[in-house]
Amino acid sequence: MTSIQQRIDQVRQQIHAAETCYQRAPGSVALLAVSKTWPLEDILAAARAGQACFGENYVQEAVAKIDACPIELEWHFVGHIQSNKSRDIASRFDWVHSIDRLKLARRLSEQRPDPLAPLNICLQVNISGEASKSGLRPDEVLTLAGPISELPRLRLRGLMAIPAPMADFAGQRAMFRQVRELQDRLIAQGLALDTLSMGMSDDLEAAIAEGATLVRIGTAIFGARDYAKIQRGA
């Protein structure tokens, strides 16, 4: 059976190959291991392989892992945020990738404890316009990025997107290109953004080709999830 160490090595090789192919600087694309639904023992196995950043979708599950984790890791919340869970997210995570409301950003700003560094956030863009997905429309991003960037206890780092699945590489690139161009417009308006959180196991290469600085990989590291057996604890 392929180990988590071997899978992480394979993903890192894919990232490095894409960086080389698309003339990205070596090491310019970070790996976020999406560990939702996987036990702490698997996270620690990935940590032993040199992985330090982990993404979680379900608050109660994530907090239990964070509390039990014996080592210091960087925790990213990548799921939809329920208002009644915002305090735990504000106090327990280092990053939030799924900001899609000004009201929510204000809550996180108010609830971030003073002793902690500002909470790194990304605005989630619904770039494909899917009714089933959360996220801001591109025009909403342009309107809200400025006010959100001024909130205390938060640091707006960039954009996150999960485009609709596409089988063809050109179509994948086209979606990610729209996200990059949207971020370029925000930077031109004076916002200091440095993060494009986009690309997963099936479209990693296309995302890197279009400027991703962080790819969110779960299945290729931990394996396929059996959701029928999962208690989400969201």
C-alpha positions in Angstrom: 0.0 0.0 0.0 1.3 3.5 -0.9 2.1 5.4 2.2 1.2 9.0 3.0 4.9 9.9 2.8 5.0 8.5 -0.8 1.8 10.3 -1.8 3.1 13.6 -0.5 6.4 13.1 -2.3 4.4 12.4 -5.5 2.3 15.5 -5.1 5.4 17.6 -4.5 6.9 16.2 -7.6 3.8 17.2 -9.6 4.0 20.7 -8.1 7.7 21.1 -8.9 7.1 19.8 -12.5 4.3 22.3 -13.1 6.4 25.1 -11.6 9.2 24.2 -14.1 6.9 23.8 -17.0 5.1 27.1 -16.6 8.2 29.1 -15.6 7.1 29.6 -12.0 9.8 30.2 -9.4 10.8 27.0 -7.6 8.9 26.8 -4.3 6.4 29.5 -5.3 3.5 27.1 -4.9 2.7 25.9 -1.4 0.9 22.6 -0.6 -2.2 22.6 1.7 -3.1 19.0 2.8 -6.8 18.9 3.1 -7.3 16.5 6.1 -11.0 16.8 6.6 -12.5 13.5 7.8 -9.1 11.9 8.3 -7.8 11.0 11.8 -5.1 12.8 13.6 -2.8 9.8 13.1 -2.8 10.5 9.3 -2.2 14.2 9.9 0.8 13.3 12.0 2.1 10.9 9.4 1.9 13.7 6.9 3.7 16.0 9.3 6.5 13.4 9.6 6.8 13.7 5.9 7.4 17.4 6.2 3.9 18.7 5.7 3.0 21.6 8.1 -0.2 23.1 6.7 -3.6 21.3 6.9 -7.1 22.2 5.7 -10.3 21.4 7.5 -14.0 21.8 6.6 -15.9 20.8 9.7 -15.4 22.9 12.8 -16.0 20.5 15.6 -13.9 17.8 14.0 -11.1 20.2 13.4 -11.1 21.7 16.9 -10.9 18.1 18.4 -7.8 17.5 16.2 -6.2 20.8 17.1 -6.7 20.1 20.8 -5.3 16.6 20.6 -2.4 17.5 18.2 1.0 17.2 20.1 2.9 19.4 17.7 2.6 22.9 16.3 0.9 22.9 12.9 -0.7 25.6 10.7 -4.5 25.1 10.4 -6.6 26.4 7.5 -10.4 26.5 7.5 -11.6 25.8 3.9 -15.3 25.0 4.4 -18.5 27.0 4.5 -18.8 29.0 7.7 -21.9 28.9 9.8 -22.3 32.1 11.9 -22.6 30.1 15.1 -19.2 28.5 14.5 -17.3 31.7 13.8 -15.9 32.2 17.3 -14.1 28.8 17.2 -12.8 29.6 13.7 -11.6 33.0 14.7 -9.7 31.7 17.7 -8.4 28.3 16.6 -7.3 28.7 12.9 -4.4 30.6 11.2 -6.2 31.0 7.9 -9.7 31.1 6.5 -10.2 30.6 2.8 -14.0 30.8 2.5 -15.0 34.4 3.3 -18.1 35.3 1.3 -19.9 38.0 3.4 -18.9 41.3 4.8 -20.9 40.5 8.0 -19.0 37.3 8.4 -15.6 39.0 8.0 -16.7 41.5 10.7 -17.6 38.7 13.1 -14.2 37.1 12.6 -12.5 40.4 13.1 -14.4 41.0 16.4 -13.9 37.5 17.7 -10.1 37.1 16.9 -8.3 37.1 20.2 -5.9 40.1 20.7 -2.9 37.9 21.6 -3.0 36.1 18.3 -1.6 37.4 15.0 -4.2 38.7 12.6 -6.2 36.0 10.9 -5.2 35.4 7.3 -8.2 35.3 5.0 -9.1 34.7 1.4 -12.3 35.8 -0.3 -14.1 32.9 -1.9 -15.0 33.5 -5.6 -17.8 31.6 -7.2 -16.1 32.0 -10.5 -18.3 29.5 -12.4 -21.6 31.0 -11.1 -22.8 27.7 -9.6 -26.0 28.0 -7.5 -24.9 25.0 -5.4 -21.7 26.7 -4.3 -20.9 29.5 -1.8 -18.8 32.4 -2.8 -18.9 35.9 -4.1 -19.6 37.0 -7.7 -16.6 38.7 -9.3 -18.3 42.1 -9.1 -19.0 41.5 -5.4 -15.3 40.8 -4.8 -14.4 44.1 -6.3 -16.9 45.9 -4.1 -16.1 44.1 -0.8 -12.4 43.5 -0.9 -11.5 47.1 0.1 -13.8 47.3 3.2 -12.8 43.8 4.3 -9.1 44.6 4.0 -9.6 47.5 6.5 -11.0 45.3 9.3 -8.7 45.0 12.3 -7.5 41.5 13.4 -7.7 40.3 9.8 -5.2 40.2 7.0 -6.7 39.9 3.5 -4.2 37.7 1.6 -6.0 36.9 -1.7 -8.7 34.9 -3.4 -9.9 31.3 -3.2 -11.9 29.5 -5.9 -13.3 26.0 -6.6 -14.4 26.1 -10.3 -16.9 23.7 -11.7 -15.1 20.4 -12.7 -13.9 20.3 -16.3 -12.4 17.5 -18.2 -10.3 19.5 -20.6 -7.1 21.3 -19.6 -7.9 24.4 -21.6 -11.2 24.9 -19.8 -9.6 24.4 -16.4 -7.0 27.1 -17.3 -9.7 29.5 -18.5 -11.5 29.4 -15.2 -8.4 29.8 -13.1 -7.2 32.7 -15.4 -10.4 34.6 -14.5 -9.5 34.3 -10.8 -6.0 35.5 -11.4 -7.2 38.4 -13.5 -9.6 39.4 -10.8 -6.8 39.4 -8.2 -4.7 41.5 -10.6 -7.5 44.1 -10.7 -7.5 44.2 -6.9 -3.8 44.6 -6.7 -4.0 47.4 -9.2 -6.5 49.1 -6.8 -3.8 49.1 -4.2 -4.5 45.9 -2.2 -1.4 44.0 -1.1 -2.5 40.5 -2.0 -0.1 37.5 -2.4 -2.3 34.4 -2.3 -4.3 32.5 -5.0 -5.7 29.4 -3.3 -6.9 27.4 -6.2 -6.3 23.9 -7.6 -7.1 20.5 -6.2 -6.1 16.9 -7.0 -7.8 16.9 -10.4 -6.8 20.3 -11.7 -3.5 21.1 -9.9 -1.5 21.6 -13.1 -3.9 24.1 -14.6 -4.1 26.1 -11.4 -0.3 26.4 -11.2 -0.2 27.4 -14.9 -2.5 30.3 -14.1 -0.7 31.6 -11.0 -1.9 29.5 -8.0 0.3 30.1 -5.0 -1.4 27.4 -2.8 -3.0 24.2 -4.0 -5.4 22.3 -1.7 -4.9 18.5 -2.0 -6.8 15.9 -0.1 -7.5 12.7 -2.1 -4.1 12.4 -3.7 -2.5 12.5 -0.2 -4.9 10.7 2.1 -7.0 8.6 -0.4 -10.7 8.6 -1.3 -13.1 9.4 1.4 -16.1 7.2 2.3 -18.7 9.8 3.2 -21.2 7.1 4.1 -19.2 6.3 7.2 -18.3 9.8 8.3 -19.9 11.7 11.2 -19.3 15.3 10.0 -19.6 17.1 13.3 -20.0 20.4 11.4 
